[in-house]
Amino acid sequence: MTIRTRFAPSPTGYMHVGGMRTALFAWLIARQSNGKFILRIEDTDQKREVSGSVEHIYKCLRWLDLIPDEGPDDFGGEFGSYKQSERLDIYRKYAQKLIDAGRAYADPYTPEQLDAFREEAKAHKKPFLYRDYRPENPPAWDGSQPLRFRSEPKPYTWHDEVMGEMHAGPEVIDDFILVKSDGFPTYNFAHIVDDAEMEITHVIRGQEFLASTPKYLNLY
């Protein structure tokens, strides 16, 4: 098996030490195993994108000589495009597969209705979970509504190379959004599709993402 790591920054700001540290470890793991280091630009948050930040990412990686084996623009590679904003058709294909399998549905509620559900949960002194208000007969998804994943509330166990054996209870996962009403996928959906499509074998990221791992296990 060829080890394939990735560095997948969002162009919502300029590179910082934490981001470069992640890139360095991903590059080192790929190099010590004679694997591949992939750069992917996760630019689905169009409203927060900072002009010039993609070029700044390229400049920083070249400055540290962390040259990707595959990536956007001049880096090239067989799994392109390596910019998420240019992969929307791929996400729609997988979204439709989830709908057909009964694992995703259109969210029919308005923001006001969701606020009312939150107040109801608060009044009953319990956490708000969207799955408690899951519609029985959701409308057909036409792309104008958010698309939600139909989660499975169950215990989760997985192995993390750094933290070891990890466990999470069924309360940690809800019916999270896959595709927003603007047609762009969420991070939770897009990066899982891309990691699978690009055959990523090892993901290096901050400990704060551990709590979201049950979502990723559901999608896989």
CORUR-V608360 format. One line per field, one symbol per residue. ss: DSSP state (A for helix, B for strand, O for the rest). phi: phi as a letter, one per 20 degrees, with the letter a starting at -180 (. if undefined). A space follows every 10 residues. Layout:
ss->???
phi->???
This chain:
ss->OOOBBBBOOO OOOOOOAAAA AAAAAAAAAA AAOOOBBBBO BOOOOAAAOO OOAAAAAAAA AAAOOOOOOB BOAAABOOOO OOBAAAOAAA AAAAAAAAAA OOOBBBOOOO AAAAAAAAAA AAAOOOOOOA AAAOOOOOOO OOOOOOBBBO OOOOOBBBBB OOOBBBBBOA AAOOOOBBBO OOOOBOAAAA AAAAAAAOOO OBOOOOAAAA AAAAAAAAAO
phi->.efcdbdcfd eerefcffff ffffffffff ffdldcdddc eedeeffdfd gnfffffgff fffemeeffb rflffmqedf fddffdcfff ffffffffff emdbbfeeee gfffffffff fffelcffcg ffdgffcfff fdnedfddee fdfbfccbdd feenfdcbef feccfefece feneffggef ffgffffelf dcddbfffeg feggfffgff
